[in-house]
Protein backbone atom coordinates (compact mmCIF):
# COMPACT_ATOMS: atom_id res chain seq x y z
CA UNK A 1 0.00 0.00 0.00
CA UNK A 2 1.26 3.46 -0.82
CA UNK A 3 2.87 5.28 2.08
CA UNK A 4 3.15 2.32 4.45
CA UNK A 5 6.37 1.89 6.39
CA UNK A 6 7.55 -1.36 7.92
CA UNK A 7 8.24 -1.47 11.62
CA UNK A 8 11.85 -2.22 12.56
CA UNK A 9 12.48 -5.94 12.11
CA UNK A 10 9.12 -6.44 10.38
CA UNK A 11 9.48 -6.45 6.58
CA UNK A 12 5.81 -7.24 5.96
CA UNK A 13 2.58 -6.67 7.82
CA UNK A 14 0.60 -9.47 9.34
CA UNK A 15 -2.78 -10.22 7.79
CA UNK A 16 -5.52 -8.58 9.90
CA UNK A 17 -7.63 -11.09 11.81
CA UNK A 18 -11.19 -10.90 10.48
CA UNK A 19 -14.29 -11.29 12.58
CA UNK A 20 -16.08 -14.63 12.12
CA UNK A 21 -18.49 -14.52 9.22
CA UNK A 22 -17.23 -11.19 7.89
CA UNK A 23 -14.27 -9.81 6.02
CA UNK A 24 -13.90 -7.02 8.55
CA UNK A 25 -10.54 -7.05 10.42
CA UNK A 26 -10.79 -7.41 14.17
CA UNK A 27 -8.00 -4.98 15.12
CA UNK A 28 -5.56 -2.57 13.51
CA UNK A 29 -3.21 -0.09 15.13
CA UNK A 30 -1.41 3.07 13.96
CA UNK A 31 1.54 4.59 15.84
CA UNK A 32 4.10 7.30 15.11
CA UNK A 33 7.26 5.95 16.75
CA UNK A 34 9.15 2.69 17.16
CA UNK A 35 9.28 2.84 20.98
CA UNK A 36 5.49 2.92 21.26
CA UNK A 37 5.24 0.17 18.66
CA UNK A 38 7.56 -2.04 20.70
CA UNK A 39 5.50 -1.68 23.89
CA UNK A 40 2.28 -2.45 22.01
CA UNK A 41 3.77 -5.47 20.27
CA UNK A 42 5.19 -6.85 23.53
CA UNK A 43 1.91 -6.28 25.36
CA UNK A 44 -0.71 -7.17 22.75
CA UNK A 45 1.22 -9.34 20.31
CA UNK A 46 1.03 -12.64 22.27
CA UNK A 47 -2.79 -12.57 22.00
CA UNK A 48 -2.66 -12.38 18.18
CA UNK A 49 -1.13 -15.68 16.97
CA UNK A 50 -1.65 -14.68 13.32
CA UNK A 51 0.21 -11.41 13.94
CA UNK A 52 -0.60 -8.00 15.37
CA UNK A 53 -1.47 -5.55 12.60
CA UNK A 54 0.41 -2.40 13.52
CA UNK A 55 1.41 0.40 11.13
CA UNK A 56 3.98 3.11 11.87
CA UNK A 57 2.48 6.20 10.25
CA UNK A 58 1.66 9.82 11.09
CA UNK A 59 -1.98 10.56 11.88
CA UNK A 60 -2.82 12.04 8.49
CA UNK A 61 -1.52 9.05 6.59
CA UNK A 62 -3.30 6.75 9.04
CA UNK A 63 -6.73 8.16 8.31
CA UNK A 64 -6.00 8.19 4.59
CA UNK A 65 -5.36 4.45 4.79
CA UNK A 66 -8.51 3.90 6.87
CA UNK A 67 -10.50 5.70 4.20
CA UNK A 68 -9.42 3.11 1.59
CA UNK A 69 -10.15 -0.09 3.51
CA UNK A 70 -13.01 -1.72 5.38
CA UNK A 71 -12.89 -0.33 8.92
CA UNK A 72 -11.59 -2.79 11.52
CA UNK A 73 -13.84 -3.60 14.48
CA UNK A 74 -11.30 -1.94 16.79
CA UNK A 75 -8.68 0.62 15.83
CA UNK A 76 -5.87 2.17 17.84
CA UNK A 77 -4.77 5.60 16.64
CA UNK A 78 -1.85 7.82 17.66
CA UNK A 79 -2.68 11.55 17.71
CA UNK A 80 0.62 12.77 19.13
CA UNK A 81 2.04 15.66 17.15
CA UNK A 82 -1.39 17.00 16.18
CA UNK A 83 -1.93 20.70 16.98
CA UNK A 84 -5.70 20.17 17.36
CA UNK A 85 -6.08 16.64 18.77
CA UNK A 86 -9.84 16.92 19.42
CA UNK A 87 -10.40 18.06 15.85
CA UNK A 88 -8.28 15.14 14.69
CA UNK A 89 -10.65 12.72 16.46
CA UNK A 90 -13.65 14.40 14.84
CA UNK A 91 -11.98 13.95 11.46
CA UNK A 92 -11.31 10.29 12.27
CA UNK A 93 -14.99 9.81 13.06
CA UNK A 94 -15.91 10.60 9.47
CA UNK A 95 -13.53 7.91 8.17
CA UNK A 96 -14.68 4.90 10.20
CA UNK A 97 -17.84 2.83 10.19
CA UNK A 98 -20.45 3.21 12.96
CA UNK A 99 -19.83 0.95 15.96
CA UNK A 100 -16.05 0.95 15.57
CA UNK A 101 -14.21 0.84 18.87
CA UNK A 102 -11.56 3.57 18.97
CA UNK A 103 -8.52 3.48 21.26
CA UNK A 104 -6.30 6.57 21.32
CA UNK A 105 -2.76 7.35 22.45
CA UNK A 106 -1.28 10.83 22.57
CA UNK A 107 0.76 13.36 24.51
CA UNK A 108 -1.87 15.19 26.58
CA UNK A 109 -1.99 13.98 30.19
CA UNK A 110 -4.80 16.17 31.53
CA UNK A 111 -7.95 14.70 33.07
CA UNK A 112 -10.18 17.14 31.17
CA UNK A 113 -8.74 15.96 27.85
CA UNK A 114 -9.33 12.32 28.83
CA UNK A 115 -12.93 13.09 29.74
CA UNK A 116 -13.52 14.98 26.50
CA UNK A 117 -12.39 11.97 24.50
CA UNK A 118 -14.16 9.24 26.45
CA UNK A 119 -17.35 11.06 27.46
CA UNK A 120 -18.02 13.38 24.53
CA UNK A 121 -16.33 11.84 21.50
CA UNK A 122 -17.02 8.16 22.06
CA UNK A 123 -13.39 7.02 22.47
CA UNK A 124 -13.29 3.76 24.45
CA UNK A 125 -9.95 4.41 26.12
CA UNK A 126 -7.09 6.91 25.99
CA UNK A 127 -3.52 6.48 27.27
CA UNK A 128 -0.78 9.13 27.27
CA UNK A 129 2.80 8.46 26.23
CA UNK A 130 5.16 6.96 27.21
CA UNK A 131 3.07 3.80 27.39
CA UNK A 132 3.27 1.47 30.36
CA UNK A 133 3.05 -2.19 29.33
CA UNK A 134 0.97 -3.18 32.38
CA UNK A 135 -1.54 -0.38 31.79
CA UNK A 136 -1.75 -1.30 28.08
CA UNK A 137 -2.60 -4.86 29.10
CA UNK A 138 -5.29 -3.75 31.52
CA UNK A 139 -6.89 -0.96 29.49
CA UNK A 140 -6.29 -1.78 25.80
CA UNK A 141 -6.06 -5.57 25.53
CA UNK A 142 -9.72 -6.37 26.34
CA UNK A 143 -10.94 -3.91 23.69
CA UNK A 144 -8.38 -5.15 21.16
CA UNK A 145 -9.55 -8.77 21.40
CA UNK A 146 -13.24 -7.87 21.25
CA UNK A 147 -14.06 -7.90 24.97
CA UNK A 148 -14.38 -5.16 27.59
CA UNK A 149 -12.20 -4.37 30.61
CA UNK A 150 -13.31 -5.75 33.95
CA UNK A 151 -12.38 -4.49 37.38
CA UNK A 152 -9.57 -6.41 39.03
CA UNK A 153 -11.19 -8.51 41.78
CA UNK A 154 -8.33 -8.11 44.25
CA UNK A 155 -6.62 -4.80 44.87
CA UNK A 156 -3.02 -4.48 45.89
CA UNK A 157 0.43 -4.86 44.43
CA UNK A 158 1.40 -6.82 41.35
CA UNK A 159 2.77 -10.36 41.57
CA UNK A 160 5.12 -11.43 38.79
CA UNK A 161 6.07 -15.10 38.41
CA UNK A 162 9.40 -15.83 36.71
CA UNK A 163 9.63 -19.37 35.35
CA UNK A 164 12.39 -21.24 33.57
CA UNK A 165 11.68 -23.50 30.61
CA UNK A 166 14.23 -25.89 32.15
CA UNK A 167 16.81 -25.86 34.90
CA UNK A 168 19.84 -23.60 34.65
CA UNK A 169 18.36 -20.90 32.40
CA UNK A 170 19.04 -18.15 34.94
CA UNK A 171 15.65 -17.55 36.58
CA UNK A 172 17.09 -16.66 39.99
CA UNK A 173 19.69 -14.32 38.49
CA UNK A 174 17.06 -12.41 36.52
CA UNK A 175 14.50 -12.44 39.36
CA UNK A 176 17.03 -11.15 41.90
CA UNK A 177 18.28 -8.36 39.66
CA UNK A 178 14.75 -7.37 38.63
CA UNK A 179 13.66 -7.18 42.27
CA UNK A 180 16.77 -5.18 43.18
CA UNK A 181 16.15 -2.73 40.34
CA UNK A 182 12.50 -2.18 41.31
CA UNK A 183 13.07 -1.99 45.05
CA UNK A 184 16.53 -0.45 45.13
CA UNK A 185 16.36 2.08 42.29
CA UNK A 186 12.71 2.86 41.67
CA UNK A 187 12.11 2.61 45.44
CA UNK A 188 8.86 0.72 45.06
CA UNK A 189 8.17 -1.60 47.99
CA UNK A 190 9.24 -4.99 46.60
CA UNK A 191 9.64 -8.53 47.91
CA UNK A 192 11.53 -11.37 46.24
CA UNK A 193 9.67 -14.61 46.98
CA UNK A 194 11.45 -17.93 46.42
CA UNK A 195 8.78 -20.57 45.75
CA UNK A 196 11.27 -23.44 45.98
CA UNK A 197 11.20 -24.22 49.69
CA UNK A 198 13.95 -26.85 49.57
CA UNK A 199 16.51 -25.99 46.89
CA UNK A 200 15.87 -22.34 46.13
CA UNK A 201 18.84 -19.97 45.93
CA UNK A 202 17.21 -16.52 45.99
CA UNK A 203 18.33 -15.86 49.57
CA UNK A 204 21.91 -16.72 48.67
CA UNK A 205 21.78 -14.56 45.53
CA UNK A 206 20.45 -11.61 47.54
CA UNK A 207 23.00 -12.21 50.34
CA UNK A 208 20.41 -12.67 53.12
CA UNK A 209 19.77 -15.68 55.39
CA UNK A 210 16.85 -18.02 54.67
CA UNK A 211 13.83 -17.87 56.94
CA UNK A 212 11.74 -20.48 58.75
CA UNK A 213 8.83 -18.05 58.71
CA UNK A 214 7.75 -19.04 55.20
CA UNK A 215 7.20 -22.66 56.17
CA UNK A 216 5.41 -21.65 59.36
CA UNK A 217 3.08 -19.41 57.36
CA UNK A 218 2.20 -22.15 54.90
CA UNK A 219 1.54 -24.65 57.67
CA UNK A 220 -0.92 -22.26 59.32
CA UNK A 221 -2.27 -19.90 56.62
CA UNK A 222 -4.98 -18.60 58.95
CA UNK A 223 -2.21 -16.96 60.99
CA UNK A 224 -0.74 -15.02 58.05
CA UNK A 225 -0.82 -11.30 58.76
CA UNK A 226 1.43 -8.26 58.13
CA UNK A 227 3.30 -8.83 61.41
CA UNK A 228 4.21 -12.40 60.48
CA UNK A 229 5.45 -11.25 57.08
CA UNK A 230 7.54 -8.49 58.67
CA UNK A 231 9.21 -11.06 60.92
CA UNK A 232 9.77 -13.65 58.19
CA UNK A 233 11.11 -11.43 55.40
CA UNK A 234 14.72 -10.22 55.43
CA UNK A 235 15.58 -6.70 54.25
CA UNK A 236 18.12 -6.17 51.47
CA UNK A 237 17.55 -2.44 51.10
CA UNK A 238 15.01 -0.13 52.69
CA UNK A 239 12.34 -1.13 50.15
CA UNK A 240 13.47 -4.58 49.07
CA UNK A 241 12.86 -7.69 51.17
CA UNK A 242 13.41 -11.39 50.53
CA UNK A 243 11.18 -14.24 51.68
CA UNK A 244 12.89 -17.58 51.12
CA UNK A 245 13.39 -20.92 52.83
CA UNK A 246 15.93 -23.75 52.74
CA UNK A 247 14.04 -26.63 54.32
CA UNK A 248 15.91 -29.94 54.79
CA UNK A 249 15.07 -32.60 52.23
CA UNK A 250 14.95 -35.14 55.06
CA UNK A 251 11.93 -33.48 56.66
CA UNK A 252 8.50 -34.31 55.32
CA UNK A 253 5.80 -31.72 55.59
CA UNK A 254 2.92 -30.55 53.45
CA UNK A 255 1.66 -27.01 53.10
CA UNK A 256 -2.05 -26.59 53.67
CA UNK A 257 -4.11 -25.96 50.52
CA UNK A 258 -4.84 -22.26 50.20
CA UNK A 259 -1.65 -21.26 51.96
CA UNK A 260 -0.27 -19.80 48.76
CA UNK A 261 -3.41 -17.74 48.25
CA UNK A 262 -3.38 -16.38 51.80
CA UNK A 263 0.30 -15.50 51.56
CA UNK A 264 -0.15 -13.90 48.12
CA UNK A 265 -3.00 -11.71 49.35
CA UNK A 266 -1.01 -10.56 52.38
CA UNK A 267 2.10 -9.82 50.33
CA UNK A 268 0.16 -7.82 47.73
CA UNK A 269 -1.36 -5.68 50.46
CA UNK A 270 2.10 -4.94 51.87
CA UNK A 271 4.21 -4.58 48.71
CA UNK A 272 3.89 -2.84 45.34
CA UNK A 273 5.65 -5.73 43.58
CA UNK A 274 6.04 -9.40 44.46
CA UNK A 275 8.72 -11.01 42.29
CA UNK A 276 8.27 -14.78 42.56
CA UNK A 277 11.07 -17.18 41.59
CA UNK A 278 9.23 -20.35 40.44
CA UNK A 279 11.05 -23.73 40.40
CA UNK A 280 11.30 -25.81 37.24
CA UNK A 281 8.71 -28.26 38.58
CA UNK A 282 5.96 -26.08 40.10
CA UNK A 283 4.15 -28.31 42.58
CA UNK A 284 2.13 -27.52 45.71
CA UNK A 285 2.91 -24.04 46.96
CA UNK A 286 4.79 -23.06 43.78
CA UNK A 287 1.84 -24.10 41.62
CA UNK A 288 -0.48 -21.92 43.69
CA UNK A 289 1.78 -18.90 43.31
CA UNK A 290 2.12 -19.51 39.56
CA UNK A 291 -1.67 -19.58 39.17
CA UNK A 292 -2.19 -16.46 41.31
CA UNK A 293 0.36 -14.21 39.59
CA UNK A 294 -0.90 -11.36 37.43
CA UNK A 295 1.94 -11.88 35.00
CA UNK A 296 4.15 -14.79 33.98
CA UNK A 297 7.66 -14.27 32.64
CA UNK A 298 8.98 -17.37 30.85
CA UNK A 299 12.75 -17.55 30.47
CA UNK A 300 14.36 -19.64 27.74
CA UNK A 301 17.91 -20.09 26.54
CA UNK A 302 18.98 -20.52 22.89
CA UNK A 303 18.96 -24.34 22.97
CA UNK A 304 16.54 -26.73 21.28
CA UNK A 305 15.79 -28.54 24.56
CA UNK A 306 14.90 -25.31 26.34
CA UNK A 307 12.66 -24.11 23.50
CA UNK A 308 10.89 -27.48 23.30
CA UNK A 309 10.10 -27.43 27.02
CA UNK A 310 8.98 -23.80 26.76
CA UNK A 311 6.05 -25.00 24.64
CA UNK A 312 4.79 -27.05 27.60
CA UNK A 313 4.95 -24.00 29.86
CA UNK A 314 3.06 -21.89 27.35
CA UNK A 315 0.35 -24.55 27.15
CA UNK A 316 -0.41 -24.22 30.89
CA UNK A 317 -3.84 -22.65 31.52
CA UNK A 318 -3.76 -18.99 32.51
CA UNK A 319 -4.61 -18.14 36.10
CA UNK A 320 -7.67 -16.11 37.06
CA UNK A 321 -5.61 -12.91 37.34
CA UNK A 322 -3.71 -13.37 34.06
CA UNK A 323 -5.03 -11.58 30.99
CA UNK A 324 -2.43 -12.77 28.49
CA UNK A 325 0.02 -15.46 27.52
CA UNK A 326 3.44 -15.50 29.22
CA UNK A 327 5.99 -12.85 28.28
CA UNK A 328 8.95 -14.76 26.86
CA UNK A 329 12.51 -13.53 27.29
CA UNK A 330 15.70 -15.05 25.93
CA UNK A 331 18.60 -15.40 28.38
CA UNK A 332 22.24 -16.28 27.64
CA UNK A 333 21.90 -14.82 24.17
CA UNK A 334 24.96 -14.89 21.90
CA UNK A 335 24.76 -13.94 18.25
CA UNK A 336 27.17 -16.65 17.10
CA UNK A 337 25.94 -19.60 19.14
CA UNK A 338 22.67 -21.44 19.64
CA UNK A 339 19.27 -20.83 18.08
CA UNK A 340 18.62 -17.35 16.74
CA UNK A 341 15.79 -15.19 18.15
CA UNK A 342 13.88 -15.56 14.87
CA UNK A 343 14.11 -19.34 15.06
CA UNK A 344 12.88 -19.34 18.66
CA UNK A 345 10.00 -16.99 17.83
CA UNK A 346 8.98 -19.24 14.94
CA UNK A 347 9.04 -22.34 17.18
CA UNK A 348 7.05 -20.73 20.00
CA UNK A 349 4.73 -18.67 17.83
CA UNK A 350 5.31 -15.53 19.87
CA UNK A 351 7.68 -12.58 19.99
CA UNK A 352 10.65 -12.47 22.36
CA UNK A 353 10.11 -9.44 24.57
CA UNK A 354 13.70 -9.08 25.87
CA UNK A 355 17.10 -10.46 24.85
CA UNK A 356 19.43 -10.90 27.86
CA UNK A 357 23.13 -11.27 26.94
CA UNK A 358 25.22 -14.23 28.04
CA UNK A 359 27.17 -13.24 31.18
CA UNK A 360 27.70 -16.73 32.59
CA UNK A 361 30.99 -16.02 34.36
CA UNK A 362 29.87 -12.76 35.89
CA UNK A 363 26.53 -14.28 36.95
CA UNK A 364 28.25 -17.16 38.77
CA UNK A 365 30.63 -14.84 40.60
CA UNK A 366 27.79 -12.50 41.58
CA UNK A 367 25.71 -15.41 42.92
CA UNK A 368 28.64 -16.71 44.99
CA UNK A 369 29.30 -13.26 46.47
CA UNK A 370 25.65 -12.26 46.90
CA UNK A 371 26.06 -9.26 44.60
CA UNK A 372 23.80 -7.79 41.94
CA UNK A 373 24.77 -7.10 38.34
CA UNK A 374 22.07 -4.64 37.43
CA UNK A 375 23.89 -1.80 39.16
CA UNK A 376 26.66 -1.98 36.57
CA UNK A 377 26.47 -0.30 33.20
CA UNK A 378 26.08 -2.60 30.23
CA UNK A 379 23.76 -4.68 28.11
CA UNK A 380 22.64 -6.87 31.02
CA UNK A 381 21.38 -3.84 32.92
CA UNK A 382 19.69 -2.51 29.79
CA UNK A 383 17.84 -5.82 29.42
CA UNK A 384 16.64 -5.83 33.05
CA UNK A 385 15.53 -2.21 32.70
CA UNK A 386 13.50 -3.19 29.67
CA UNK A 387 11.95 -6.08 31.60
CA UNK A 388 11.08 -3.72 34.47
CA UNK A 389 9.30 -1.49 31.99
CA UNK A 390 7.30 -4.45 30.70
CA UNK A 391 6.07 -5.31 34.20
CA UNK A 392 5.05 -1.74 34.93
CA UNK A 393 8.00 -0.54 37.01
CA UNK A 394 9.44 1.94 34.55
CA UNK A 395 9.83 5.04 36.73
CA UNK A 396 13.44 5.89 37.34
CA UNK A 397 14.82 2.83 35.52
CA UNK A 398 16.38 4.56 32.58
CA UNK A 399 19.46 2.81 31.25
CA UNK A 400 22.78 4.27 32.24
N, C-alpha and C positions, 0 to 999 in steps of 0.2 A: 504494500500500500504506500502511496506517495507520502513522504514526510515522516514515516515511522523510523524510529531509531532503536537499535537493539540495546538491551541492558548489558552491562559488562558481563562477559562470560556466557551470554545467551544469544547465539547467532540467529535463532529463529524464535518466534512466539509460539507458545502452546496453543492448541486448538481450544477455544472457549467451550466449557461444559454446558450443553444445552439442557433446558428443562425437559422432563419426560413428556413426550407427546407433542413437543413444539420444536421449532428450530431456533428459539430464542436463547441466547447464552445466559447462563446462570449468574456469572460475575465477570466484571472487567474493571481494571483499575488503571488510573492515569496519574503519574507522579512527575515531578520536575527534576529530582536529583537522585543520584545513585545511593546515597546514604539512606534516604527514606525508602527507596526500593528494597534495599537489603533487609531492613527491619520488617517490612511487610512480607517479603518472601520467607524470611525465617519464621515469622509468626503464623502466617496464613498458609504458606506453601504446603506443609505436611497434610493439610486437609483436602488438598486438590491433587489426587494421584495422577490425573491426566495433565497436570501442569496449571500453574496460576497465571492467568492472562493479565499481564502487567506491562503497560507502555510507559516509556519515559519521554514525555512531551510537555511543552508549555500548555497552559490552559486553552489558548485560542486554537491551537492545532488539535487539542483533545476534543473540543466540541465540533470542530469540522469533521473529524473522523466519526463521531457519534451521529452526525447528520447523514452519513452515507451508509450506515449499517442498521440492522434491526437492534433496537435498544436492549441491552442486557437486563435481566430481572433486577440486579443490583449493580450499581456503579460506584466507584470510589474516585473522587476528583480532587485534584490539588489546585487550590486557588492562591497559593503563595505567589507573591510578585504582582498581583493585580491591584491597581490603584483603587478600584471600586469593587471590593469583593462581593457585596450584597447585590450589586448590579450584575456581576458575573453569574451569580446563582440564578437570578431572574432570566438571564440569557440562556443558561443551561436548561431551564425549565421548558423553553420552547423547542428544545432539540430532542427531548426524551419522551417516550410514550407514557401515558397516564399509568399510575400504579408502580412506577419504577422506584425502587428504594435507593436513596442517594446518601452516600457517606462522604464527608468532606474533611480534608486536612488543609491547614493554612498556618498563618503566622500570628494572627490575632489571638490573644490569650484572655480577653476580657469576658466577664460573665454576660454582659449585655449583648455582646456579639453572638455568643453561644445561644442565648435565648432567642435572638432574632432569627437565627438559622433554624433552630429546632421547633420553635413555637409558631413562627409566622411564615416561614418559607418551606416547611414540610421536610426539612433535612432530618434523616433518622438519627444521625450522630455526627458530631464534629470533634476532632482532636487537633490541638496545636502542635507544631513542631518544636523541638525534636521529638519524634515519636518514642514512646516507651513500649517495649515489646509486650510486657504484661498487660498494660492498658489496652493495647491493640487486640490482644487475645480476648479480653473481657468485653470490650465495647464494640469491636468491629467483626470479630469472627462469627458470632451468631447470625448477624445480618448477612454476611458474605455467603454462608452456606444455606441460607433460606429460612433460618429460624429467627428467634428474637431473644435478646439478653434476658437472663433471669437473675434475680438477686441471689448473692452467695448466701447459702444457708447458715454458715458459721463465720462470724466475724473474728478478726484477729490477724496475726502475722501470716506470712506465706511460708509453706513448707516445701522444700525442693529436695527431691530424692535423686541422688546420683548413683547410677548403676553401671556395672561393667559387663560388657558382653561375655567376657571370660576373665579368669584370674590374671592378675599382673598387668592390666591395661592402665593402671595409674589412677584409680578412682580416689583413693585416699589422698594422694598428692594434689589432685585437682580440687577435691572437696575442702581440704585444709586451707589451700591458698585462696579459694573463693571465699570461704568464711572469714579468713583474715582480712581480705580486701574489703568486704562489706562491713565487718565490725570494726576493723582497725583504721581504715581510711575514710569510709563514708560515715562512720560513727553511727551506724544503725544497730540497734540491739540485736545481736546475732548469737545463736548457739549451734555448735557443731555436734551432731548426734551420731554416734557410732552404733549402728543397728546390729553389728556382729558382737554378741556378748561374750564370746569365747576367744576369738582370734583376731579381733579388730585391732587396728594400729593407729587410730586417729589420735588417741591420747599421747602416744609416743611421738607422732608427727608434730603435734602441737606443743610438745614438751611440758605436759602436765601429767599428774598421776591419775590412774584409773580410779573409779569410784564404785563402792558397793551400793550406793544409793539407787542406781538404775535398777539393779536386780530387786531390791527391796520394794521399789515402786511398782514393778510389774507383778510381784507376788501379792501385793495388796493395793490394787488400783483405786479402791475407794478411799485410800488415804492420801492420794496424790493431791497436793495443793502447792501454792507458790512457795511456802516455807520449805517444803521437802525438796523442791527443785533448787532453791537457793543453796541448800546444804549439800546437795548431790553434785551440782555442776561446779567445775573448777574454772576460775577466771584466767584468761590469757592476756587480755587487755581490759580496759575499763568496760568496753561494750562487746566483748567477745568471750563467751564461755564454752566449755567443752563438757559433754555428758557422755561418758564412755565407761565400759566395764572390761575386765579381763578375768572372767570366771574360769575356775579350773575345769578342765575337761573330765576330771574324775568325779565331779559332783553332778548328780542328776537332779534337775528341777525343771518345772514347767511353768511358764508364765500363764497367768489367768487370762482367758479370752476377754477381749475388751481392754486389756491393759494398755495396748498401743494406742487405742482411741482416746483413753483418758489422759495418757501422757501427752499425746499430740495436742489435745484441746488446751491443756494447761500450758504447754510450751508456747503455743500460738498466742495465748493471752499475755504472756510475759515478754515475748521477743518479736521483733519485726520480721526476722528471717530465721527459719530453722533449716539448716543444711544437713541433710541426712545421708550418711555414707552407708549404702546398702550392700550386703555381701553378695557374692556370686550366686549362692543358692538362697534365695529369700524365703525362709520358712518361719512359722510362728510369728514372733514379734516383728521381724523384718518384713514379712509379708503384709502385716497390718499397716506398718508405716508406709510401705510402697503404695498400698491402695489408698491411703489417706492423703498423700501428697497432692498439692495443687499442680505440681509440675514435675515431670520426669526428665532427667538428663541421662541419655544413654551414651556411654563412652566406648568407642571401638579403637582398635589399632589396625594399621594397614596390612593385615594378614588374613588369608582366606578363612582360617578357622574362626577368627574373631568375627568376621563379617557374617559367616554362616550362623553362628550362635546369636548374633544380633537380631536376626530375623525372628528367632523364638521370643526374644524379649519384646520386639515390636508387635508380636501377635498376642501378647497378654492383654486382657480386657482393661479398659481405662477405669480408674476409680471414680467414685461419685463426684469428686471435686476437680477432676481433670477434664478440660474442654478440648484437648487436642492430643495428637500422637506425641510420642517422646521427641524431644529435641536431641538430635544426634551430633556428637562432636568427635572429631578424629584426633587421637593423641599419638604421640611418638611419630609424628609425620616427618618423613624425609623425602625430598623430591626424587632421589635416585634409588630408592629401595622400597620394596613392598608395593601393594596395590595403590593406584593413583586415586585421588578424590573422585574423579569422574567414574572410575570403575566401581568404587564403593557406592556412590550415589545410584548408579544403574542397578546394582545388585539389591540395594535396599529400597529402591523406589522413592527416595526422599532426599532432600538437599542436606548437605553437611553444614551445620550452622557455624561451627568454629573449627579451625585447624590449629592444633597445639603442637609446637615443634618438639622434636626428640631431644630431651635433655637428660638422658638416662643417668649419666654419671653425677651430674649436679643434683638430680632428684634423690639419688641414693644417699649422697653425703648429707643433704638437707634433712632427710628422714632420720638418719643416724644421730644428727646433732640437734634435732628438734627445731630447725630453722625454717623460715618461709623463703620462697623464691620470688614471690610476687612483688616484694619491695625493691627488687633490682630491675634496672632498665633492661629492656630487651623484648624479643618476640614472645617469650613465655608470658611475661606480664601483659603484653598487648592482648594476647589470647584470653587471659583470665578477665581482663577488663571488658572485653567484648562479651564474654559469658555473663558477667555481672550485669551488663546492659540488657541482655536477653531475659534475665530473670527479674528485671525491674529494679535493680539497685545501681542505677547509672550515676546518680549525683556524686560529684567529686571523684569519679574514677577515670578521669581522662588519662590517656597514656602519657608516660613521661619519656 
